[in-house]
Amino acid sequence: MSNGNKTSTPRTADDTAPILVPDGAGIWTFGDHLRHLAGHAGTTPLALDEFGRCVICVRRGFFTPNA
């Protein structure tokens, strides 16, 4: 007989499954920051909006969206 509690059985974590984080979401590592700076330096491609601003910087609040 069930007492109404919904408990699930623990599952083993699959350490081989990749953790997918959308670009610009979550906490950046130091390497993520360096890759972003390399984009500003022109050594790697950088996603720009229609006004030529860095999409990641706009998303993170360094520019106002309508500036």
For each residue, the residues with C-beta under 8 A, 3 or more apart:
1:
2: 5
3:
4:
5: 2
6:
7:
8: 11
9:
10:
11: 8
12:
13:
14: 17
15:
16:
17: 14
18:
19:
20:
21: 25 26
22: 25
23: 56
24: 55 56 59 60
25: 21 22
26: 21
27:
28: 32 33 36
29: 32 33
30: 33 34
31: 34 35
32: 28 29 35 36
33: 28 29 30 36 37
34: 30 31 37 38
35: 31 32 38 39 44
36: 28 32 33 39 40 56
37: 33 34 40 41
38: 34 35 41 43 44
39: 35 36 42 43 44 45 46 54
40: 36 37 46 54
41: 37 38
42: 39
43: 38 39
44: 35 38 39
45: 39
46: 39 40 54
47: 54 55 56
48: 52 53 54 55
49: 52 53 55 58
50:
51:
52: 48 49
53: 48 49 57 58 63
54: 39 40 46 47 48 57 58 62
55: 24 47 48 49 58 59
56: 23 24 36 47 59 60
57: 53 54 60 62 63
58: 49 53 54 55 61 62 63 65
59: 24 55 56
60: 24 56 57
61: 58
62: 54 57 58
63: 53 57 58 67
64: 67
65: 58
66:
67: 63 64
